[in-house]
Each structure stands twice: as C-alpha cells, then as structure tokens.
Amino acid sequence: MLRTGKQYVEGLQDGRRVFIGGQEVNDVTRHPAFSGIVASNAALYDRSFANQDITGYRTADTNEIVSKIWMQPKTREELAERRAVFHMWARPMLGLLGRCPAHVATYMAAFAAASSIFDDGGREFSRNVEHSYRLLRDRDFYITYSIVHPQIDRSKPIHQQGDGFLAVGVKKETDSGIILKGGSMLATGAAVADYMLVSVIHPLAAGDENQAISVMVPVSAAGVRLICRRGYADERISRFDYPLSNTFDETDAFVVFDDVFVPWEHVFALRNPKVCRAQFYDTPGQNWANTFAQVRSLTKLQFILGVAQKIVALNGVSKVPQVQEHLGVAAAQVATVEAMLLAAEYTPKIDEWGNAIPNPRFLYAIMGIHAELYNRVIQIVKEITGAGFLQVPSSLADFEHPAIKDDIERYMGTTNAAASDKVKLMKLGWDIIGSEFAGRHQHYEMFYGGPPFLTRMLASKYYDFSEPEALVDEFMSTYGPVGVTAANRTSHRMRA
C-alpha cells in the first residue's frame, strides 16, 4: 500500500532514542530540530498517496498497489516511469533531501532484484533480502542507511583498535539472530526514518570480518542511540528568514549499537566482505540509487539557477553581458546533468537478472564531476549577486520596528518590487548558498556519491575507451613512419 503522511508521523512515535543539544528527544515529530523535516517527509508521502495513479504500480506477487520508488524496472519504459515518480518526489523538496524515503528504497529494490548474490556457503540469505524488501515495500516504510565506519584511526584495521568494536560488528550469534555492537556513520535522516540498512561500503582489512555485515535494523530497536549534529531548524527564527533551514534539514547522526539484536530474517550478509561490496556494485544498487540522486541533483541545481535568475532580474542586471555569460555557464552545467540523466535512461543495459540498468557510461560521467559542478554553480551565483546578501535586515521583526521600518521600505526595495519581496528572495538565496544549512549542503554534495576519487574511477571504468582509441588507430593507419605515401594520401582522401 502507499502510505499517508499521517501514518508516517504516527510511526515515528515509537520510543526511539535520539540525542541533540545535550538532551534526549522524547518525540521527534514535535522537537523543533526535527518537526520541519518530519512535516516535509509527511507531505511527500501525501503527495505520493494522492497521485497513486502515477506514483503506484500493482505488484505481481501480491496484486497490491505500492509506490514506484520500490520498482524493479525491466524495460526502458519502466525506467522512464520510475524517473517521472522521482521527479514528483524531488520537486516539492527542491532536491534538498539526499536521503528522503525514495533513496535507499532503490537499494533495497536492487538487492531483492539480484538476491542470489547474498547466498553464502549454503545459507540462503537471499530469502532474507526478499522478505525484508517486501516488508518495506508493502508498508511503504522509510529506510535510510549507515554504511561508513567511524573516523577513529583509519591507519589501523578495526580489530586492532580498542575492543575491536569501535566500528559496528557482530558481537555474538544466537539461534534466533545476531548481536551488534559498535558505532557507525553517517546516518542521514535516521532520526526520522523507520529502518536503517547497516553495512559497510568501503574495503575491509583482513581480520575485520566481524564488521562485514549487511542487516536491517528498526531505528527504535533496543540498544540503538542516535547522536545528531546540531540542527539548523530553529523555532525562534521565522521561516521568512531561513525558509530552507526550517523546512528541509534532514539531520545527520552517529549511531551507537549497544548490544542490538537483529533477527536472522533481517540479516543479509554475515562476516562476508565480498558480499558487502557486491550488494552495492554487482546488483543494480549503485545505478538505481544514483539515478534518483541525479534527478534530485538536477532539481536542486534548477532551483539554485532559478533563484539566481530572479535576483539578477530584480536588480535590473539581467541584460548585462557579464551576467548573461555567468548565467549561461551555469545553465549549460545544469543542462548537462539533465542530458546525461536522459541519455543513461534512453540507452539502458539489461543485467543477468533481467533488470534494466541506466547506461553507466552516462550516469557515472555526471557523477564523476558532480562535486565540481555543484561548487561551480554556487560560485557563479555568488559572483553575479554581489554583496546584496550581506545587507538584508537581520530579521523579519526589523520590518515592524518604528525607527527603521520606513528606511527598509525606502532603501531595500527596487523599482519593480517592494522591500519585503526583495528581502524574501535574498534570504532564500542566502539559505541555499551562504547559511550554515547551505555550507552543509555544499560539503554533503562533495561526498554524496562516495569519495570523489571513487566516482571519477567509476566514470573511467564505465567509459568505453575502445571507441576513441579506434579513432586514433584508424587515423594512424593512414600513414607510415617516414611520411605519407601517395597511396596512403589517396586512400585517406577517399575515406574522407
């Protein structure tokens, strides 16, 4: 079934242990650091539920209508349907929620679509993967992940640090499941999610097999504690002043697992580094998830470009050649993301399980330059808007102060906009390029697809260098080491 926003919110009131600002949060749906993002996620669920003729599909196994974020596409047409739904999720949240409910759903769909890779030495973990996927899909649960080990001492293997459980791993096996102990990062969105996929995405050293796990854990499970970074949402500050910070701060958390029990049915990999890697790279996981990531990225960049265009128009400089040049560069980069996304979808590959995979040649081309592209667009907006962001009133309350309200109206408007309209736009722009919320996003985008060197390596891996090499070989075959012979010249002219 497709979930409503009300059902989502009610599901968060489950006794989870979340800590922020030196306090334990009794109810994340009401705490100011989380209430904004809870409301935003609830609105996404409501949007999906209200448009289920577009966002839903009927499953083959249960004949029920579920959300297409759980879809396992087999054709190019199904990839296009799925992308259209991703756009429906990305647009209202402006591409700002990197770990919204649609993201890790794509991984779980991919795991189940290639579940045989999880089987290990006679243990059919594939059944666990398929069962867990159906549970999430049929209840439309929100699952995020925590798949990076703590930054403690990465010069040493984990088993040589402390008691061997500074990074989450298997402390004990029982007849009914396993016991987890240790820490994990970076659980973006976990404080307001239902489940976490707990695993490891980076290579492990010999001896660290205890950490080679892949499991699904309820956020409310006994022994789970979330230690969140400082929130950017603040009920003391109006949405007018920080419209994005107060609406779309999805939070990031460090997760502590203190003897957390995981039943066997939610264990996908156990002490198996090979499977931990394969789940991300040998299933459609990375590809399907990064397709959503690029839809989200495109929406976010379009939003930033729209803010920039409106600011320069308001300031009367949209026809200045230098401004047009800067906007042209930014627009070209945004269009490149869109073109690569569509090219990947239009030329899919079919994997050994019959899944349709957007062409990684184009998908990872844009992933490989994502961080630089995002930074460049932000820099362009800063250059064309100048110092305007630095001279807006500190607060909406300034518009009401009798000593300065007339000054604000006189000096901070434009010939075609009232001061309140211009300040509203400038504050929105600052919240995406200059605030602490914006700084987090700029840093976040640097590592969204993993370490930048990794995404570039994947771009290299999936580009078919035989094509440009063939061009070189073909041309070089037209001449010899001592000059072009008459025959070669004739042959070359005929081919031309």
N, C-alpha and C positions, 0 to 999 in steps of 0.2 A: 504494500500500500504506500501511497505518498503521505508524508507526514505534514501536519499543520504546524504553524508557529506555536500555537498554544501547547500542543503535545510536546514539542521540543523543549519549551521553557519548563513545563512540568517535570520533564525527565531530568533536569539539572538539579532539582531539589532532592538530592539523594544522599546527603551526608558526606560528600566528598571533602577532602582536607586540602584547602588552598590557603596559602600564606602570602601576604603582601603588606608592606609598610609596618612590619613588626606585629601584625595581627593575623589571627586565623579568621577567615571569612565564613560566616555562618550560611550565607545564601548568595551565590554569585549572581543570581538574577536581580538582586536588589543593591548590591555593592556598587558604588559609583565607578570603580575601576573596570567593572565587567558589565554593568547593566546596558551600556551603549552597544557593545558588541553582541550581547545576547539579543537585544531588540533587532539589530541588523540581521543576524542569522535567522531569527524568527520570521522577519519579513521575506527573506529568501525562500524559506520553506513555504510560506503562504503564497508567494508568487508562483512557485512550482506547483503547489496544490491547485491553485485557481486556474492554471493553464495546462492541466494534465493531458488535454488532447494533443498538446505539443510536447510537453516535458515527460510524458509517461509512455510506457510500452508494455505489452502483455507478455508475460514470461511463458516459455514453452513448458516448464516443469510444473508450475502451479496455476497457470492461466489467470494470474492476478495482474493488475496494473501496478507497475513500480516505476521509479524515476529513471530516466535515461542516463543519469550520472553513473548508474550501475551497469550500463550496457556493455556488451562484449561484441563489438561490431565485426561483421564478417565480409562486408562489401564497402565499396566506396560510397554508396548511397547511405549506408548506415553511419559511416564516418561523418558525412555531411549533416545528418540528423543530430548526431551527438554534438557536433560543433555548434549547431544552432541553439541547443539547450545550454551549452557552456556560455554562449553569448548572453542568454537570458539570465544566467546566474551572475555573470561578470558586470553587466551594465549597471544594475542598481547599486552595487558596492564599488563601482568605479575602478574595478581591478585592484582594489587595495587589500583584499583579503587573500593572502597567499595560501592559507590553509583553511579556507572555507569548506563546508561539508562536501563539496564536489571534488576536492583534490585527491585525498587518499582513497576515496571511493573507487577511483580509477585504478589504483594499485591493487585493491582487493579484487576487483573485477578481473584484472590481468592475471593475478595469482591463480584464481579459480579457472581461468580460461586456458592455463598451461600447468595445471596442478600436478602433473606427473613428475615435474622436476623436484617436488618436495619429498617424494618417496625415498626412503633411505634404509638400505640393508634389511628389507623385508617389512619395515614399518611404514604403513600406508598413511603418511601424513597428508597425502593429497585429499583424503576424506575429510580431515580436519579443516583444510583450507576451503573446500567446497561447502561444508556445513557452516563455517563461520561467515563466508560470503553470503550465503542465502539468508542467514540470520540478519546480517546488516542490511542487505537489500530489501528484504520483505518488511522490515520495520523502519526502513529509511533512517537508520542511525547515523550519527555524525562520528566518524572516526578520523583522528589525526595520527601523527606518528612521532616517535622519539627514537632516532636511529644513529645518534652520534655519541661517542664516549666522552666523558668529561675531560677538559683540558687540564690535566694534573701534571704528568711528566711523560710526554709522548716520545721521549728518548728511550724509554724502557717499555718492555712488554707489560701487560696488565698484571700477569701472575707474579711479577717481581715487585709490585707496589703494594704496600700495606698488607692487608689480609687477602689480597687477590680479588676483592670485591669492591674496589673503588669504582669500577665500571660494572653495570648490571650484568649478572650472570647467574648460572644455575648453582644454587647452594645445596639443593637436595632433590632427589627423585623419590616419589611415593607411588603407591599403586594407583592413586587417583589423579596424579598430576605432578607438577614441579614447584619448587620454592625458589623465588627470585630474591636476590639481594644485590644492592649497589646503586649507583647513580647513572643518569642518562640526560642528555640534552639533544636537541633543542626543541622542546615540546610546544611549538607554536599552536595556540588555540586550545591546548589541552584543558585549561580551566573551564572551558565552556563546551567541551565535547563529551560524547558518551563513552567512547573507547579510544585506546591508543594501540597502534601497532608498535611493538617494542622489538627492535632488532639492531643491526649494525650495518652500515653501508660502506665503511672503509675496511681495507685489508687488515687481517689479524696476524700477529706473530705466532710462531709455533709455541705451544704451551698455553695459549689463550682460548682454547676450545670451549671452556666454560662460558665464554662470552658470545660464542657463535650460536645465537638463538634467534628465533622469529616467533613471536607469540602475540596474542590479542588479549588486552587487559582492560577491564572496565576502569574508568577514571575513579570511580567510587570504591574500588577494591580495597579491602583491609590492608593496611601497610603502605599504601601509596600516599605520598605527600608531594605537593606541587609548591615550589618556591619561585614566585613570579618576580620578574623585573618590575621596576616602578611603572605604574600605569600612566598613560598620557591623558586619559579622560579625567575630568575634574568637574564635579557638580557645582563648584564655586565659580566656575568660568562659563560664560554663556556659549551656546553653540554658534552664535554670531561671531564670536571672537576666535574660536577654534572649532570650526564645523566638522573637520575630518577627525581630529584627535578625539573628540567627544562622541564620535559615531562608529569609527572603524578601527579602533585599537584592539587587535585580536590577541594581544598579550603573548609573551614568550615565557616558558617556565623550565626550570631544572626539576627533574623528577627523582625522588628518592624512593627506592623499593626496599622496604624493611620487612623481609620475610613474607613476600607476597605470593599467595597460592594461585597457580594457573592450572585449571583442569586440562587433561590431555586433549580434550576436544578443541582447545584453543591454542595448541602447540603445533607450529608448522615446521620448525627446524630445531634440532637439539644437538649442540656440540658439533656443528657441521658448517665450517667456513665456506665450503664450496656452494652449498645451497643458499647460504646468506647472500652471497654475491649473485648467484643465478636468479634469485627471485626478482632482483631489480633489472638485470641486464639480459637474461635469457628468456624471460617472459615478456609480454608487451608492456610491462610495468612502466619503465622509464619513458617509453614512447607515448603511451596513452596519457600518462600524467603530465608530461611536458607539452602535449597538445593543449590540455587545459591551461597549463602555465602560459602558453603563448597567446591564447585567447584573452586571458587575464592581463597579460603584459600589453597587448595591443589596446585593450580598453583603457588601461591606466595611462598609456602614452597619449592616446587620443584625448583623454580628459586634460592632461597637462598641456597639450597643444592648444586645446580649446580655451583654457584659462589664459594662456599667453596671447592668443589672437584677440580675445575680448579686452585684455588690458591695453594692448597697443592701440586698439580701435578707440577705446575710451580716452586714451591720452592723445589721440589725434596724430599718431606717428605711423599708422599702418601703411602709408604710401611712401615713407622714407626708404630709399633703395637699400640702405644697410639693414634696416629692419626686415624688409622683404627677403633679403638674402638669408638672414638668420632663420626666418620662419620657413623658407624653402628648404634649408638643410634639415631642419627638424622634421618637416613634413615628409621629406624623402626617406628619412630613417624610420619614421612610423609606417610609411607605405611599404618599406622593405619587410618589416615584421609581418604585415598582412599578406604580402605576396608569398613569402616563404611558407606561411601557415597554409595558404590555399594550394600552393604547389605540392606540399607534402601530402595533403589530402587527395589531390587530383591524381597523384601517381603512387598509389599505395603498394605495399608488398603484402603477400599472404604468407604467414608463417606456417610451421609444420603442424600446428593445431587448427589451421584454417581461419585464424584471426587476421583481420585487415589492419595493417600497420601503416600509418602515415610515413611517407618516404623519409627515412632518417637522414638522407643526404641534405634535404632542405630544412628539416626540423632542427638538426644539430648545427647547421650552418648559422642559424639565427641564435641558437643557444650559445654558440661559441663566442659571439660578440655582444651578448645581451648586456653584460655589466658596462662595457664601454659605451654602448648605445644609450642606455638609460642615463648614465652620467653626462653624456654629451647633450642630450635633450634638456636636462636640468640646467646645465651651464648656459645653454642658449637662452632659456627663459630668464635666467638671472641677468644676462647681458642686455637683453632688449627691454627689460623692465626697469633697469637702473636702480636708483636709490628710493624709488617710490614705496617699497615695502617697509622702509625704515622710518617713515614719517607718518604712519597712520596712528590714530588715537589708541591709547593702551587698552581701552575697554569700551564696550557699548555704553557703559554708565557715563562716559565723558559727554555723550550727546545730550544728557539731561542736566549737566552742571551749568548753573546760570551764568557763571563767569566766562565759560569758554564755548558754550554750545553755538552761539552766533558766529564765533571765529571758525569753528569747524565747518559750519554750513557755507561760510563765505570762501574759505581758502582751500578746502579739501574736496570740493565738488569739481565738476568740469562743465563746459558749455552744454554738454548733452546728457549729464547725469547728476543727480543730487549727491551730496556728500555721503549720505548713508548707503547709496547704491555703489559708489566707487569704493568706499571703505570695506563694504561687504565683500566685493570682488577681490580687493587687495589682501584681505585677511584670508580668504580662501586660497589665494595663490601662495601666501606665506606658509600656510599649513601644509602645502604639498612640496615646497622647495626649501623652506628655511627653518621651520619649527623643529622641536625635538622629535615629534612624530615623523616629520619629513626626513630628518637625519637617520632615524632608524630604518626607514624605507630605502634610502639610498644605500645604506650598509647591507640591508637584507637582500637587495637585488644583486649585490656582488656575489652572494653565495647561494642564491635561490636554487640553482641547478647543480649545486655542489661546488667544490673549489674551482675557480676559473680555469686553472690549467687542465682540469679533467674535462670540462665541457669543450675546450679547444681541442684536446686529444680526440674526443669523440667526433668532433667536426671533421678532423683529419681522417679518422678511421672510416667514416661513412661516405666520404667523398671518393668517387671513383677516379683515381689519378691516371688510370689507363687511358682515359679519353684525352686529356691534354698531352700525355706522353705520345699518344698516337699521332697527334698533330705535329709534334716535333719530329717524330720518326719519319712521317710521310714527307715532310719538307726536306729533311736531311738526306733522304734517299735520292733527291733530285740532283745532287752534286757530289763530286769526289774530293779527295784530299788535295788535289793540285789545281783546282779550278773547275768551272762548269764546262763540260764538253758541249760541242754543238748538238749532239743527240739529246743530252740532258736538257739543254735550253729549249729544244723543240718540244720534248716531252712535257716540260713544265708549262710551256705556253698552251699546249693542247689541254692540259688538265685545268688550267685557269679558265 
